[in-house]
């Protein structure tokens, strides 16, 4: 079944990158545009300035559903990403462009859906059989993989988009999708495992990530869908009086008269003007945990709770 406007499709690659427009891509973006993209190779080829190029909007994980709204003759589709809310841009989800080859047409589910599992490892490969060769590398934290049966010798079979036969993943790299809200320490433990990742504008994976992507992905691991961008995240969360924030809450930042441009996860209770957070830092081009410096404090506009 071909991809058609007005119908849903599903991401068939471990990480797909969402672009502002087909003509916005750069020569350096080749590895991310391939039918089977090599995201680590793409990121390794970006220089300091290219890490923050505004041609990238977001990223999608295998199995993520999109609504196709337009298709071009040269292999691109405009989509709306259902699981990445972006109320200001499109009430249906985050809009942008994907290479059509990185998607497959959605098909109706046959029978009851399998128990949802979520990848808890930072990155894990999928194998053809228990202890067998790697079939699909680079499956990242927060990816949902429906169970395809019971574990065998420490390996779990899972259904994978675009493949008829189940693939196998180390059982310890998966957890059941939680039914309850995580405790702050659980959320922080997941987010802290992304410390040291490169800052990538629009990044939303454990290969590279941006500030709002870090918040979105940490909560996605626990089955909670937050908006994709920082200003939308602020509107979707509950404001607190500064001083009442606790670890796991969010700090938001904006310059005078401007919309919110940055978000971080609170990692310690405040002590006077001393505040700490974990965030994907544009300046350092890394995910870091640090005390807020004076110039960052000057743009702090609020603390919120999810």
Protein Blocks (a to p, Z undefined) as FASTA:
>chain_A
ZZdehiacddfbfbacddfbfklpcfklmmmmpmbdcfklmmmmpcfklmmcckbfbdcd
ehiacddfbdcfkopacdddfklccfklomnbccddddfklpccddddehjdddddddfb
fbdcddfbehiacfbghiaehiacddfbdceehiacdddehiabdcdddfklpccddfbd
cdfklmmmmmmmmgoiacdehiacfkbccfklmmmmmmmmnopacdfbfklmmmmpccdd
ehjacehiacddddehiacfbdcddfbdcehjaccdddddfklopacdddddfklmmmpg
bdcdZZ
